[in-house]
Amino acid sequence: MSSGSKSEARKRHAELAVELRRHDEAYYIHARPTVSDQEYDRLYRELVELEKAHPELVTPDSPTQRVGGTPLSEFKPVQHLTPMLSLDNTYSQAEVRDFVGRVQRFLPNEKLDWILEPKVDGIAINLRYERGEFVLGATRGDGTTGDDITANLRTIRNLPVRLKSSTDGLPGLMEVRGEIYMTRAGFGKLNKARVARGEEPFANARNSAAGSLKQLDPRIVSKRPLALIVYGLGQVEGAEFASHDQVLAWLKACGFPGPEKTWHCSSVDALVEAINELDIIRHDFTYETDGAVIKLNSLAQRDRAGYTAKAPRWAMAYKYAAEQAETKLKGITIQVGRTGALTPVAELEPVFLAGSTISRATLHNEDELRRKDIRLGDTVTIEKAGEVIPAVVGVVLTKRTGVEIPFQFPKLCPECGGEIKRTTGGSGEAAAVWRCLNPDCPAQLRGRIGHWCARGAMDIEGGGEVLAIQLVNHKLVHDVADLYSLTMDQLLTVERMGQKSAQNFLNALEASKSRELWRLIFGLGILHVGAGVAKSLARAYASLDEIAAASVEQLTETEDIGDVIAESVCQWFGNPRNQALIQRLRAAGLNFKSSTFQVRATKGAISGKTFVLTGTLPNLKREEAAAKIEAAGGKVSGSVSKKTDYVVAGEEAGSKLAKAQELGVATLDEQGLLKLLEG
Ligand code: IVH
């Protein structure tokens, strides 16, 4: 293979990894998907194929190397008794045939009985019952450890908190696996109410369910139209089953809500038929169904078929393609976001698709527009998976007449007329974007105010997008610090703002002054600083002033922070405008102190340091060494980087030791480690 295509593969691999991680964060952490599942799966598959062809590109942090999202820090982590795996999935019926053939070859001469169930598009959860009583409920998290959301789950009405006593021999311990979903009708109502309050609507029912379960206050959760469906068991002590249909029947007898309908199939043809039948009836279910899950019925056969690292070999998900429609592209408008990014938006002839009328769809960025050669007047295909924000997939070239006009991307900001610049935005952005450079651009300002008030940031109730637009249009605020000098009289000049809502907003602003530091950092909207990075900063620094004073080098020593983010942070705090803003926020009495700050490397020699263990140590087992390091306040990581402080190397230490030497990281043997531990 030529070195050119190798370096191209490396480049594409990095792009895909960055993009998938960004989508993961949007999906799992912010409950706001940035792409359809199908598009995500396409990117993911491309990465898998690329790694197959170039195994040297597989890194431990590649998106292919983990099962799910990262657990949140606000909830207590809980370990599942048996891991929660994912499913291999496909959009092709031919691959379903391959899958069945594969399992049959694995279990030759055995009669296979398959069960097909609806794939519920909700949030996977694990429910623990002890002697029939619900004791613990958790999200899937990374598949091994999830968040303890017991209190939230207890509010869900069809979740049995005590199992029916008529069921013989309730097991001493059992884990029940299922999904929490939001009913479609409930989702529609909830979103209407959110918009009416000036809050951003949830993108779809699934994310609405995710957002609800992430609430720290169970009283809020209890008001959300959430429901449970179960489809299996994890660890069980004190009960035996031979088949999945026995499990389902027993769960039903215990009082659990099960799948709407299941199919028994003994051939591939029967499976394909069931898939097609489900596709017709799924639209009438009260929940979103994005596919079918095919599972072996016999538990003994499942054992024999076994598992890969991520998924069972005895099951597969078939996903229905996103629904598509054709319509005319009437125009293209440009939206300017809070960071100044210019996003082209398709203005469409209204068309009915997947339950609603669509008249706008995202075109992502200029490169996408060019790549797809989308012209004004074209007939385009739009796609909507579930209730995700619709996107233009491509042009129907056969319908092109020749009068269509290529779109000229603007040379200036369409909002303020300011200068725009094309940036790649560093590694945080996969695609090149145009940005408006004018910090006073009203569109950016509206975005910044809305972001500051958002629930995930300063959490200022009533300060949603609608109010942000009004405050900026009325020239009542020019930056977020202005919010804190707003008066009742000023607020009453805003349309539809009554005394009561104005007072509520003022109270919410007052309450926001004592928010945790990470919320303020996130709220500032510094490029590349998401909630996760903001939390890392607040753990590593005692106050906003310390962060502002840190150099790029110092910042990169913080967990999760690389050069791109560190530079962005430094640049932001170096800007005199932002310095003035910080002074005004200080004068308004906002909290600048971190309550999560952890003193670094001041106590023992171990505290705050990162270790990597490699090879076999003479006396200590690897887990023992790790436990000792962690007990002394150190961290154990799996891979060597320039943030590693020590590599502890034993017999047959391989590439990690070599990497440590290459990077100049200190290495220790077991004795050296023990000495350090003694202090
Ligand atoms: S069985 C070992 N059955 O889909 C995996 N999963 O893409 C067992 N899901 O994590 C999963 N409906 O959250 C199974 N009827 C169903 C399902 C279902 C939805 C979810 C589940 C799983 C994900 C995998």
Boltz pocket constraint, residues with backbone or C-beta under 6 A from the ligand:
constraints:
  - pocket:
      binder: B
      contacts: [[A, 84], [A, 85], [A, 86], [A, 87], [A, 117], [A, 118], [A, 119], [A, 120], [A, 121], [A, 122], [A, 123], [A, 124], [A, 125], [A, 178], [A, 179], [A, 231], [A, 232], [A, 259], [A, 293], [A, 311], [A, 312], [A, 317]]
      max_distance: 6.0
